Amino acid sequence: MGKIAFVFSGQGDQYPGMGKELAQKYPSAAQIYKMCDSLRPGTSAQCFEGTEDELKETKNTQPCLFAMELATASVLKEKGIIPYAVAGFSLGEVTAATFSGIFDNEDGFRLVCRRGELMQHEAEKFDTSMAAVIKLTPTQLQQLCAKYPDVYPVNFNCPGQITVSGLSSQMTDFFADVKAAGGRAIPLKVKGAFHSPFMEEAAKSFSLKLTQTEIKERNMILYSNMTAEPYTDDVVGLLSKQICNPVQWENIIRNMLADGVDTFIEIGPGKTLTNMIKKIDANTKAVTVTEYLAEVEGC
């Protein structure tokens, strides 16, 4: 077998009940949820029994996804499945950093709770939203965004798919321009203009929180949303600035492929990253964690 990478998902794939069967089946997963509940009571209840609207709130989405993802990765680790490298999409980068050893589990959870609070606080200052735009090139999209003072290309996901953030009041006209150019805009299940200048204050405050957190040596390669390259020692800068800067996901995957990764396992409740990776390279193996566990457990 070649090199395996774990890729941790971001907001958007959450759903009521996520992780419940995992916690019931695997003691290692249940232990992660127990830890999260000790620091933020009700986290497992939100994952297992919360409503869709409750899980859409950023202050809830981020800790709940972190809990589900770290629990999932812990199950794979217990089975002896250790990745060569890890990466995470947006909030998933905090989970990836924690799994890589940069933070202990408790500190990683505290960080993601604070991150969610800060980003929601900034999102509530303005009526903003996000959408995935398909069928346009980066150049076409950047030209369209340039027509609007508060619409930004923010996540470069895969060929033909880029996410934008912006003021809701400008999105309707922007969507019309996208359609006229031959593309399509799909609103996302998030509340806020993430990875844009609207999040600069959240990034500054999160940087302060990071400086107050013990940073340890990582035990595997971790790729950065900001640079698409493996992490340097500037953990504080890389992890805080990604909040208000674009996610370079397509370049991350291409760099991992160039480094010899040939199997990607999506750690999270959905298959968004799996689908993106297949669009980046149709010949590589990209599977959800549910599919992978079915393979290794023979069921």
Number of C-alpha atoms within 10 A of each C-alpha: 5 9 16 21 26 25 29 28 29 26 19 16 18 22 22 17 17 22 25 18 12 17 22 11 12 15 14 21 26 24 14 23 25 17 17 22 15 12 14 14 12 16 24 26 15 21 27 18 17 18 13 16 10 16 25 19 17 23 20 19 28 28 30 27 31 29 28 28 28 26 25 25 26 22 21 20 14 12 12 9 14 17 21 17 22 26 29 26 23 26 23 25 25 25 34 30 28 23 24 21 17 21 22 16 19 14 17 23 25 16 21 25 21 18 26 20 20 20 28 21 17 17 21 11 10 14 13 22 22 27 22 20 22 20 18 19 15 15 9 13 23 15 11 18 20 12 11 15 10 19 25 25 25 24 24 20 25 22 17 17 23 24 24 28 27 28 20 18 12 14 22 12 12 19 19 13 18 21 16 10 14 10 19 18 23 12 14 17 18 19 17 28 29 30 26 22 20 23 23 20 16 24 24 16 15 26 19 12 16 18 12 9 15 10 17 13 10 15 13 17 19 26 25 26 29 22 16 20 17 17 18 11 9 8 17 16 17 17 22 22 20 24 27 22 21 25 26 22 28 22 18 24 25 16 16 24 17 10 11 13 20 17 18 28 25 30 31 30 23 19 18 16 27 21 16 20 24 16 17 19 16 11 10 15 15 26 20 22 24 17 13 16 16 11 10 11 8 7 7
